[in-house]
Amino acid sequence: MAVEAESASRARHGRIATALTGSRELARIAYRDPEHVAERLTLFAAQSLGEPSRAWAEATPAARPGVSAAELGEELRIQSAHIARVDGAVAGTPFFIALVPGYVNYLWQEARMTLRIAALHGRDPTALSTASEMLALRGVHPTPEAAEEALIAVRDGPPPEKPDARRPLRTWYRSVYAILIFGGFLSAPSKSDENRHSRLRTGLGLTIGGVIWATTWILPVTFMIAMAWGCESHTRQLGRRALALYGGEAASAEAAIAITERRHDGGHDKRQWIRAAALGLSVALPIAFVAYVDHIRQSVGVNWLGGLAALVALSLVVATAVLAARR
């Protein structure tokens, strides 16, 4: 019994270490090559999650005979949306130690969901074409063909070096703009938009970024709610797009986007509502604690309670990362 308990403890610590290591690696990639952050994150996710997604897609239907790939994909989509809701709330806090891992974990679980849905329907989750479709479904590139060209250019190019000089502000603006499109918070611009009013768009983007930054400190609870809603909504939307494309309802990524733009989630039965309420209650208290500490921190300054709240927020990221990996 002691040996089994020790093995279980090591397994849990291993999952937690994997979750934190993945967040650190993704953040490092984004810092070293911010102009191609969407492509590098996609390549890294496909490399890291491709084989586990294939194994999951083989084991899950075998363990649940009689359940169709469409039903399993829909369950996965809903589960991923619940996880995204928590990650979004954590990413909306002004605690930087939790903000970056929370947002990275949200992107990570979305990639896992998309690759698992692709594998459920017989697609190779390790193939470059699947990674290209994942970028196109997100709207980062207009077509999978364009996405594949960008991925090949990044993949075959030299690895990013650690910068030895400060990058211009415009570079960071473009990278933040790309990651917001990648995460579903902005729509991709049309070709005409890319060629006109670039300075105006840059200034407007920086202004919006400043307002968002101020919101995280002045109205943290509001921003946490907005981030939770935004992350959950995009995960549901991306899941619908993936199901439409890989399930055969849409012939292309563009068609999948068009179909799901006109569709809304259906209602849930009582059991689903009870499970959602239980999940919400299980995470509402620690999230409320984080919000409360941030509120009083504005009056009393930084103290040990703020450090505890940051650790609670970080623990929520770890918990959702482990939960997503185990499902």
Backbone hydrogen bonds, N-H to C=O, Kabsch-Sander energy under -0.5 kcal/mol:
donor,donor_aa,acceptor,acceptor_aa,energy
5,A,1,M,-2.6
6,E,2,A,-2.3
7,S,3,V,-2.3
8,A,4,E,-2.5
9,S,5,A,-2.3
10,R,6,E,-2.3
11,A,7,S,-2.1
12,R,8,A,-2.3
13,H,9,S,-2.4
14,G,10,R,-2.2
15,R,11,A,-2.0
16,I,12,R,-2.2
17,A,13,H,-2.6
18,T,14,G,-2.1
19,A,15,R,-2.2
20,L,16,I,-2.3
21,T,17,A,-2.7
22,G,18,T,-2.5
23,S,19,A,-1.7
24,R,20,L,-2.3
25,E,21,T,-2.6
26,L,22,G,-2.3
27,A,23,S,-2.3
28,R,24,R,-2.2
29,I,25,E,-2.3
30,A,26,L,-2.3
31,Y,27,A,-2.0
32,R,28,R,-2.1
33,D,29,I,-1.9
36,H,33,D,-1.2
37,V,34,P,-1.2
40,R,36,H,-2.6
41,L,37,V,-2.6
42,T,38,A,-1.8
43,L,39,E,-2.5
44,F,40,R,-2.5
45,A,41,L,-2.4
46,A,42,T,-2.6
47,Q,43,L,-2.2
48,S,44,F,-2.3
49,L,45,A,-3.1
50,G,46,A,-1.5
53,S,49,L,-2.2
54,R,50,G,-2.0
55,A,51,E,-2.5
56,W,52,P,-2.3
57,A,53,S,-2.3
58,E,54,R,-1.4
59,A,55,A,-2.3
60,T,56,W,-2.6
62,A,58,E,-0.8
63,A,59,A,-1.9
64,R,60,T,-1.1
67,V,64,R,-1.7
68,S,66,G,-0.5
72,L,68,S,-2.3
73,G,69,A,-2.5
74,E,70,A,-2.0
75,E,71,E,-2.3
76,L,72,L,-2.3
77,R,73,G,-2.2
78,I,74,E,-2.1
79,Q,75,E,-2.5
80,S,76,L,-2.5
81,A,77,R,-1.9
82,H,78,I,-1.9
83,I,79,Q,-2.0
84,A,80,S,-2.5
85,R,81,A,-1.8
86,V,82,H,-1.3
87,D,83,I,-2.5
88,G,84,A,-2.7
89,A,85,R,-1.8
90,V,86,V,-2.3
91,A,87,D,-2.7
92,G,88,G,-1.1
93,T,90,V,-1.7
96,F,94,P,-0.9
98,A,95,F,-1.4
99,L,95,F,-2.3
100,V,96,F,-1.4
102,G,98,A,-2.4
103,Y,99,L,-2.3
104,V,100,V,-2.7
105,N,101,P,-2.7
106,Y,102,G,-1.7
107,L,103,Y,-2.1
108,W,104,V,-2.4
109,Q,105,N,-2.5
110,E,106,Y,-1.6
111,A,107,L,-1.9
112,R,108,W,-2.2
113,M,109,Q,-2.4
114,T,110,E,-2.4
115,L,111,A,-2.4
116,R,112,R,-2.2
117,I,113,M,-2.3
118,A,114,T,-2.2
119,A,115,L,-2.4
120,L,116,R,-2.4
121,H,117,I,-1.1
121,H,118,A,-0.5
122,G,119,A,-1.7
123,R,118,A,-2.5
127,A,124,D,-1.3
131,A,127,A,-1.6
132,S,128,L,-2.3
133,E,129,S,-2.1
134,M,130,T,-2.0
135,L,131,A,-1.8
136,A,132,S,-2.2
137,L,133,E,-2.7
138,R,134,M,-1.1
139,G,135,L,-0.6
139,G,136,A,-1.0
140,V,135,L,-1.7
141,H,135,L,-0.6
147,A,143,T,-2.1
148,E,144,P,-2.6
149,E,145,E,-1.9
150,A,146,A,-1.8
151,L,147,A,-2.4
152,I,148,E,-2.6
153,A,149,E,-2.1
154,V,150,A,-1.9
155,R,151,L,-3.0
156,D,152,I,-2.8
157,G,153,A,-0.7
171,T,168,P,-0.7
172,W,168,P,-1.3
173,Y,169,L,-2.2
174,R,170,R,-2.4
175,S,171,T,-2.1
176,V,172,W,-2.6
177,Y,173,Y,-2.8
178,A,174,R,-2.3
179,I,175,S,-2.3
180,L,176,V,-2.0
181,I,177,Y,-1.7
182,F,178,A,-2.7
183,G,179,I,-2.1
184,G,181,I,-1.0
185,F,180,L,-2.6
186,L,180,L,-1.2
194,E,190,S,-1.7
195,N,191,K,-1.0
196,R,192,S,-0.8
201,R,197,H,-2.6
202,T,198,S,-2.2
203,G,199,R,-2.6
204,L,200,L,-2.6
205,G,201,R,-2.4
206,L,202,T,-2.4
207,T,203,G,-2.1
208,I,204,L,-2.6
209,G,205,G,-2.5
210,G,206,L,-2.2
211,V,207,T,-2.2
212,I,208,I,-2.6
213,W,209,G,-2.5
214,A,210,G,-2.4
215,T,211,V,-2.2
216,T,212,I,-1.7
217,W,213,W,-0.8
217,W,214,A,-0.7
218,I,214,A,-2.8
219,L,215,T,-2.0
223,F,219,L,-2.0
224,M,220,P,-2.5
225,I,221,V,-2.3
226,A,222,T,-2.4
227,M,223,F,-2.8
228,A,224,M,-2.4
229,W,225,I,-2.5
230,G,226,A,-2.6
231,C,227,M,-2.8
232,E,228,A,-2.1
233,S,229,W,-2.5
234,H,230,G,-2.2
235,T,231,C,-2.1
236,R,232,E,-2.3
237,Q,233,S,-2.3
238,L,234,H,-3.2
239,G,235,T,-2.4
240,R,236,R,-2.0
241,R,237,Q,-2.2
242,A,238,L,-2.5
243,L,239,G,-2.4
244,A,240,R,-2.3
245,L,241,R,-2.4
246,Y,242,A,-2.8
247,G,243,L,-1.7
248,G,245,L,-0.8
249,E,244,A,-0.9
250,A,244,A,-2.6
256,A,252,S,-2.2
257,I,253,A,-2.2
258,A,254,E,-2.2
259,I,255,A,-2.5
260,T,256,A,-2.2
261,E,257,I,-1.5
262,R,258,A,-0.6
262,R,259,I,-1.0
263,R,260,T,-1.2
273,W,269,D,-2.0
274,I,270,K,-2.5
275,R,271,R,-2.5
276,A,272,Q,-2.5
277,A,273,W,-2.4
278,A,274,I,-2.5
279,L,275,R,-2.5
280,G,276,A,-2.7
281,L,277,A,-2.5
282,S,278,A,-2.1
283,V,279,L,-1.1
284,A,280,G,-1.6
285,L,281,L,-1.0
287,I,283,V,-1.8
288,A,284,A,-2.8
289,F,285,L,-2.3
290,V,286,P,-2.2
291,A,287,I,-2.3
292,Y,288,A,-2.5
293,V,289,F,-2.5
294,D,290,V,-2.0
295,H,291,A,-1.7
296,I,292,Y,-2.3
297,R,293,V,-2.1
298,Q,294,D,-0.9
298,Q,295,H,-0.6
299,S,296,I,-1.3
300,V,296,I,-2.4
301,G,297,R,-2.0
306,G,303,N,-0.6
307,G,303,N,-1.5
308,L,304,W,-2.1
309,A,305,L,-2.3
310,A,306,G,-2.2
311,L,307,G,-1.9
312,V,308,L,-2.3
313,A,309,A,-2.6
314,L,310,A,-2.4
315,S,311,L,-2.4
316,L,312,V,-1.6
317,V,313,A,-1.5
318,V,314,L,-2.2
319,A,315,S,-2.7
320,T,316,L,-2.4
321,A,317,V,-2.3
322,V,318,V,-2.6
323,L,319,A,-2.6
324,A,320,T,-2.5
325,A,321,A,-2.0
326,R,322,V,-1.8
327,R,323,L,-1.2
